[in-house]
Amino acid sequence: MYKLVALDMDGTLLSSDGTISQENKAAISAAREQGVSIVLASGRPLEGMTWALNELDMTGSNDFVLSYNASLVQRVSNKEVIRSETLTGLDAKNIASLAHDLGVHVHAFTRRQGLITPANNYYTDHEAKINGLAITIEDFATLENDEEVMKVMIIDEPDRLSEAIAQLPKALYQSYTIVQSAPFFLEFMNPNSNKGVGVEALAEYLDIKQSEVICMGDAGNDHHMIEYAGLGVAMGNATDETKAIANFITDTNNNAGVAKVINEFILDMK
């Protein structure tokens, strides 16, 4: 029996209009009534997930969340940190310098200031709006080397970002976990941070076996947890690379693909 379900948000739990369907809400509620732990695992900060946690009534002392691609694993009710693997101001400086050289934009999330960027741009504005955050304009060169940074993102038009990705030094992949969460977002995290290790840490904390875990996602930042899960699920709208590593492919995010997996594999409503 599956005891833990980790859900990506954008492109997975959320429909394209940014809402949670009634089908998904009902299936999640029914699974929770059977004692199954449902957790959101997103690249978003906790502030950008709170509305969804409230809608799903997942705000108690036994509810957990993986934010910033699991750089933080937290208890929802009091924000107690279960696991933390973050970057530093020095990392942010180095990545920002590289972004400048490649001609693309950059922003980051810090513990102290939230969302920061050297120069505002369309995609940082998009990030701020979907998460309900303010933007702080900050020259990354002024950051303290030991400033706590959750993650750094290189951001730009998809074609321009693809060109920049092709020019990244191979050694960079040894220094950071680097995942593409959207055609316009490339994310840099602590090398010990990804959704897979985050879900694994939470499963161990809850005394749940790997075989009892379902993970669902649609993009590159979901690959680690899909590969970790006992049942790794790709959405029908997922990238081809995501589908290739999944054990199961469900319907799209706009057709309640999350609910269909829960109904079949947990609620036995085939």
Kinemage of the C-alpha trace (Angstrom):
@kinemage 1
@onewidth
@group {chain A} dominant
@subgroup {mainchain}
@vectorlist {calphas} color= white
{ca met a 1} P 0.000 0.000 0.000
{ca tyr a 2} L 1.208 3.487 -0.801
{ca lys a 3} L 1.576 5.760 2.234
{ca leu a 4} L 3.195 8.936 0.843
{ca val a 5} L 2.380 10.906 -2.301
{ca ala a 6} L 4.620 13.810 -3.370
{ca leu a 7} L 3.098 16.190 -5.893
{ca asp a 8} L 4.755 18.813 -8.034
{ca met a 9} L 2.542 21.893 -8.380
{ca asp a 10} L 2.906 23.710 -11.705
{ca gly a 11} L 2.006 21.428 -14.607
{ca thr a 12} L 1.029 18.606 -12.232
{ca leu a 13} L -1.375 19.397 -9.409
{ca leu a 14} L -2.362 22.743 -10.906
{ca ser a 15} L -4.357 23.109 -14.098
{ca ser a 16} L -2.969 25.488 -16.713
{ca asp a 17} L -5.063 28.299 -15.240
{ca gly a 18} L -3.231 27.886 -11.926
{ca thr a 19} L -6.140 26.311 -10.024
{ca ile a 20} L -6.680 22.942 -8.328
{ca ser a 21} L -9.508 20.960 -9.901
{ca gln a 22} L -12.361 19.600 -7.810
{ca glu a 23} L -11.385 16.090 -8.944
{ca asn a 24} L -7.875 16.524 -7.561
{ca lys a 25} L -9.179 18.020 -4.313
{ca ala a 26} L -11.626 15.156 -3.789
{ca ala a 27} L -9.040 12.446 -4.481
{ca ile a 28} L -6.455 14.056 -2.194
{ca ser a 29} L -9.012 14.431 0.586
{ca ala a 30} L -10.100 10.787 0.262
{ca ala a 31} L -6.504 9.545 0.341
{ca arg a 32} L -5.746 11.625 3.433
{ca glu a 33} L -8.822 10.168 5.137
{ca gln a 34} L -7.222 6.757 4.621
{ca gly a 35} L -4.075 7.946 6.406
{ca val a 36} L -1.962 8.624 3.315
{ca ser a 37} L 0.441 11.563 3.608
{ca ile a 38} L 0.172 13.997 0.692
{ca val a 39} L 2.954 16.560 0.316
{ca leu a 40} L 3.587 19.340 -2.163
{ca ala a 41} L 7.077 19.267 -3.663
{ca ser a 42} L 7.726 22.415 -5.654
{ca gly a 43} L 10.367 24.801 -6.837
{ca arg a 44} L 8.235 27.507 -5.259
{ca pro a 45} L 8.933 29.071 -1.874
{ca leu a 46} L 6.524 28.197 0.919
{ca glu a 47} L 4.844 31.593 0.469
{ca gly a 48} L 3.880 30.592 -3.063
{ca met a 49} L 2.383 27.300 -1.869
{ca thr a 50} L 0.360 28.513 1.118
{ca trp a 51} L -2.845 29.171 -0.816
{ca ala a 52} L -2.805 25.597 -2.180
{ca leu a 53} L -2.062 24.109 1.248
{ca asn a 54} L -5.013 26.070 2.631
{ca glu a 55} L -7.347 24.914 -0.147
{ca leu a 56} L -6.341 21.307 0.464
{ca asp a 57} L -6.588 21.695 4.247
{ca met a 58} L -2.971 20.521 4.523
{ca thr a 59} L -1.875 22.903 7.270
{ca gly a 60} L -1.715 20.699 10.371
{ca ser a 61} L 1.137 19.423 12.497
{ca asn a 62} L 1.290 16.228 10.436
{ca asp a 63} L 1.527 18.070 7.129
{ca phe a 64} L 4.849 18.700 5.408
{ca val a 65} L 6.067 20.565 2.345
{ca leu a 66} L 9.155 20.540 0.128
{ca ser a 67} L 9.980 24.042 -1.099
{ca tyr a 68} L 12.695 25.454 -3.369
{ca asn a 69} L 12.970 22.009 -5.030
{ca ala a 70} L 13.394 20.476 -1.562
{ca ser a 71} L 16.208 22.762 -0.476
{ca leu a 72} L 13.918 23.044 2.540
{ca val a 73} L 11.680 20.300 3.938
{ca gln a 74} L 9.338 21.757 6.539
{ca arg a 75} L 6.404 21.010 8.797
{ca val a 76} L 3.603 23.263 7.582
{ca ser a 77} L 2.021 24.257 10.907
{ca asn a 78} L 5.069 25.837 12.533
{ca lys a 79} L 7.597 25.883 9.632
{ca glu a 80} L 9.912 23.551 11.574
{ca val a 81} L 12.784 22.621 9.261
{ca ile a 82} L 13.174 18.856 8.820
{ca arg a 83} L 15.970 19.149 6.272
{ca ser a 84} L 17.906 22.100 4.852
{ca glu a 85} L 20.540 22.172 2.106
{ca thr a 86} L 21.106 25.677 0.742
{ca leu a 87} L 23.620 27.820 -1.144
{ca thr a 88} L 25.654 30.877 -0.138
{ca gly a 89} L 26.061 34.426 -1.285
{ca leu a 90} L 29.333 33.407 -2.897
{ca asp a 91} L 27.489 30.838 -4.993
{ca ala a 92} L 24.996 33.504 -6.040
{ca lys a 93} L 27.813 35.867 -7.044
{ca asn a 94} L 29.506 33.213 -9.166
{ca ile a 95} L 26.299 32.175 -10.936
{ca ala a 96} L 25.276 35.800 -11.520
{ca ser a 97} L 28.696 36.521 -13.048
{ca leu a 98} L 28.262 33.539 -15.354
{ca ala a 99} L 24.760 34.674 -16.312
{ca his a 100} L 26.129 38.120 -17.175
{ca asp a 101} L 28.789 36.548 -19.392
{ca leu a 102} L 26.138 34.429 -21.131
{ca gly a 103} L 23.811 37.391 -21.630
{ca val a 104} L 20.866 36.060 -19.619
{ca his a 105} L 18.995 37.277 -16.545
{ca val a 106} L 19.351 35.920 -13.027
{ca his a 107} L 17.455 35.978 -9.761
{ca ala a 108} L 17.709 34.214 -6.420
{ca phe a 109} L 15.855 33.545 -3.186
{ca thr a 110} L 17.592 34.465 0.056
{ca arg a 111} L 16.499 33.773 3.619
{ca arg a 112} L 16.913 37.459 4.530
{ca gln a 113} L 15.454 39.320 1.542
{ca gly a 114} L 13.314 36.872 -0.373
{ca leu a 115} L 13.333 37.256 -4.167
{ca ile a 116} L 16.298 39.323 -5.385
{ca thr a 117} L 17.591 40.249 -8.826
{ca pro a 118} L 20.229 42.674 -10.139
{ca ala a 119} L 17.774 43.966 -12.755
{ca asn a 120} L 14.057 43.343 -13.025
{ca asn a 121} L 12.829 41.463 -16.077
{ca tyr a 122} L 9.728 39.727 -17.393
{ca tyr a 123} L 10.471 36.326 -15.861
{ca thr a 124} L 11.421 37.621 -12.415
{ca asp a 125} L 8.167 39.578 -12.481
{ca his a 126} L 6.361 36.344 -13.420
{ca glu a 127} L 8.033 34.531 -10.528
{ca ala a 128} L 6.990 37.284 -8.124
{ca lys a 129} L 3.368 37.281 -9.286
{ca ile a 130} L 2.767 33.528 -9.107
{ca asn a 131} L 4.264 33.387 -5.615
{ca gly a 132} L 2.838 36.628 -4.256
{ca leu a 133} L 6.283 38.043 -3.520
{ca ala a 134} L 7.929 41.441 -3.658
{ca ile a 135} L 11.093 41.894 -5.738
{ca thr a 136} L 14.227 43.399 -4.202
{ca ile a 137} L 16.722 44.881 -6.642
{ca glu a 138} L 20.136 43.831 -5.368
{ca asp a 139} L 23.558 43.822 -6.963
{ca phe a 140} L 24.696 40.286 -6.181
{ca ala a 141} L 28.261 41.562 -5.774
{ca thr a 142} L 27.132 43.217 -2.528
{ca leu a 143} L 25.938 39.952 -0.961
{ca glu a 144} L 27.909 38.623 1.973
{ca asn a 145} L 29.740 35.440 1.014
{ca asp a 146} L 27.967 33.521 3.763
{ca glu a 147} L 24.481 34.881 3.015
{ca glu a 148} L 21.989 31.991 3.028
{ca val a 149} L 20.569 31.501 -0.461
{ca met a 150} L 17.857 28.915 -1.153
{ca lys a 151} L 18.455 28.712 -4.877
{ca val a 152} L 19.673 30.757 -7.833
{ca met a 153} L 17.940 30.804 -11.215
{ca ile a 154} L 19.124 31.749 -14.680
{ca ile a 155} L 16.066 32.957 -16.535
{ca asp a 156} L 15.290 34.173 -20.035
{ca glu a 157} L 13.435 33.548 -23.271
{ca pro a 158} L 13.471 29.779 -23.985
{ca asp a 159} L 15.689 30.030 -27.069
{ca arg a 160} L 18.176 32.315 -25.352
{ca leu a 161} L 18.184 30.143 -22.242
{ca ser a 162} L 18.815 27.016 -24.313
{ca glu a 163} L 21.829 28.700 -25.897
{ca ala a 164} L 23.149 29.615 -22.449
{ca ile a 165} L 22.639 26.077 -21.139
{ca ala a 166} L 24.657 24.695 -24.025
{ca gln a 167} L 27.578 26.917 -22.948
{ca leu a 168} L 27.574 26.013 -19.242
{ca pro a 169} L 30.907 24.576 -18.055
{ca lys a 170} L 30.563 20.833 -17.452
{ca ala a 171} L 32.282 21.228 -14.069
{ca leu a 172} L 29.336 23.312 -12.901
{ca tyr a 173} L 27.202 20.165 -12.761
{ca gln a 174} L 29.588 18.766 -10.150
{ca ser a 175} L 29.217 21.845 -7.962
{ca tyr a 176} L 25.436 22.235 -8.069
{ca thr a 177} L 22.199 20.402 -8.672
{ca ile a 178} L 21.045 22.000 -11.919
{ca val a 179} L 17.497 21.383 -13.160
{ca gln a 180} L 15.234 22.977 -15.738
{ca ser a 181} L 11.778 23.512 -14.255
{ca ala a 182} L 10.326 25.381 -17.240
{ca pro a 183} L 11.519 26.403 -20.720
{ca phe a 184} L 12.493 29.772 -19.229
{ca phe a 185} L 13.816 28.670 -15.796
{ca leu a 186} L 17.140 26.959 -15.021
{ca glu a 187} L 17.633 26.372 -11.294
{ca phe a 188} L 20.838 25.965 -9.282
{ca met a 189} L 20.705 24.347 -5.842
{ca asn a 190} L 23.034 22.850 -3.273
{ca pro a 191} L 24.503 19.635 -4.772
{ca asn a 192} L 22.826 17.701 -1.926
{ca ser a 193} L 19.448 19.226 -2.693
{ca asn a 194} L 16.811 17.894 -5.090
{ca lys a 195} L 13.252 16.652 -4.836
{ca gly a 196} L 14.395 13.034 -4.718
{ca val a 197} L 16.569 13.369 -1.617
{ca gly a 198} L 13.932 15.621 -0.085
{ca val a 199} L 11.199 13.007 -0.489
{ca glu a 200} L 13.583 10.307 0.717
{ca ala a 201} L 14.432 12.315 3.848
{ca leu a 202} L 10.757 12.906 4.593
{ca ala a 203} L 9.890 9.232 4.004
{ca glu a 204} L 12.596 8.195 6.453
{ca tyr a 205} L 11.370 10.783 8.955
{ca leu a 206} L 7.848 9.322 8.669
{ca asp a 207} L 9.140 5.718 8.679
{ca ile a 208} L 7.770 5.061 5.202
{ca lys a 209} L 9.482 2.667 2.794
{ca gln a 210} L 10.621 3.741 -0.672
{ca ser a 211} L 8.256 1.169 -2.202
{ca glu a 212} L 5.357 2.936 -0.446
{ca val a 213} L 6.005 6.300 -2.134
{ca ile a 214} L 4.344 7.803 -5.219
{ca cys a 215} L 5.871 10.893 -6.859
{ca met a 216} L 4.237 12.825 -9.706
{ca gly a 217} L 5.717 15.510 -11.925
{ca asp a 218} L 6.094 16.936 -15.403
{ca ala a 219} L 9.540 18.538 -15.787
{ca gly a 220} L 13.273 18.233 -15.213
{ca asn a 221} L 13.181 19.324 -11.586
{ca asp a 222} L 10.884 16.344 -10.865
{ca his a 223} L 13.218 13.677 -12.268
{ca his a 224} L 15.044 12.892 -9.034
{ca met a 225} L 11.855 12.172 -7.113
{ca ile a 226} L 10.240 10.247 -9.959
{ca glu a 227} L 13.326 8.033 -10.106
{ca tyr a 228} L 13.328 7.605 -6.306
{ca ala a 229} L 9.655 6.690 -5.938
{ca gly a 230} L 8.216 3.217 -5.675
{ca leu a 231} L 5.805 4.485 -8.328
{ca gly a 232} L 7.195 7.349 -10.385
{ca val a 233} L 4.471 9.075 -12.394
{ca ala a 234} L 4.805 11.460 -15.331
{ca met a 235} L 1.912 13.674 -16.338
{ca gly a 236} L 0.438 13.365 -19.817
{ca asn a 237} L 1.738 16.883 -20.482
{ca ala a 238} L 5.237 16.071 -19.179
{ca thr a 239} L 8.387 16.412 -21.247
{ca asp a 240} L 9.483 13.373 -23.232
{ca glu a 241} L 12.533 13.035 -20.953
{ca thr a 242} L 10.262 12.921 -17.901
{ca lys a 243} L 7.981 10.323 -19.450
{ca ala a 244} L 10.976 8.163 -20.335
{ca ile a 245} L 12.029 7.709 -16.688
{ca ala a 246} L 8.538 7.197 -15.237
{ca asn a 247} L 6.935 3.902 -14.233
{ca phe a 248} L 3.515 5.192 -15.220
{ca ile a 249} L 2.117 7.994 -17.377
{ca thr a 250} L -1.168 9.497 -16.255
{ca asp a 251} L -3.527 12.007 -17.867
{ca thr a 252} L -2.633 15.684 -18.220
{ca asn a 253} L -2.754 18.324 -15.517
{ca asn a 254} L -5.854 19.763 -17.193
{ca asn a 255} L -7.628 16.385 -17.039
{ca ala a 256} L -7.080 15.622 -13.342
{ca gly a 257} L -4.142 13.294 -13.924
{ca val a 258} L -3.255 13.460 -10.220
{ca ala a 259} L -6.729 12.329 -9.177
{ca lys a 260} L -6.649 9.438 -11.638
{ca val a 261} L -3.434 8.068 -10.115
{ca ile a 262} L -4.762 8.399 -6.575
{ca asn a 263} L -8.054 6.805 -7.552
{ca glu a 264} L -6.381 3.835 -9.223
{ca phe a 265} L -3.390 3.122 -7.002
{ca ile a 266} L -4.628 4.239 -3.573
{ca leu a 267} L -8.433 4.294 -3.561
{ca asp a 268} L -8.732 1.240 -5.856
{ca met a 269} L -11.316 2.950 -8.044
{ca lys a 270} L -10.284 1.432 -11.382
